[in-house]
């Protein structure tokens, strides 16, 4: 094709191209609008639909926590909840864990504000609250999640569950601890344990 022919054919091709693009755009618009009109005419009756009932169960940790709480509630222990996020003071100082103790190291504790606010490393942060809020005799339990900085592998996890009793009364001794331990284990695992 010569330059003269291109000058003649170029505008014709451009005119045809623009016309085709316009017709395609119009056709797309009509197809889309027809789809919208069809959707407007459809009826959706959710009342007639039967929804599947979901079946499931509690997580095994939740099950054992509830079972543990029930076991100790039967013999007079009340459940106490302590915060997961706590102060360094409640988590370490009032429990007589000194400043230079390895547990307070940044590599063992998940601090939110270093030296001030942290994810509790044990359930013992409940002890100070239980003792401040109650007068003896005291029978309380705390079950809950704890957090420690760990290299996660098949034996270690940064989050774990812990259980603790606070029992303050006259004439409480190690014999009571032994009895409570045996009572718990035999109730969980059976009388043969």
Protein Blocks (a to p, Z undefined) as FASTA:
>chain_A
ZZklmmmmmmmmmmmmmmmmmmmmmmmmmmmmmmmmmmmmpccdfklpccddddddddfk
lmmmmmmmmmmmmnopacddddfbdcfklmmmmnopafklmklpmklpccfbghiaccdf
bfklmmmmmmmmpccdddddddddddddddddfkbcfbdcddddddddehiafklmmmmm
mmmmmmmnopkZZ
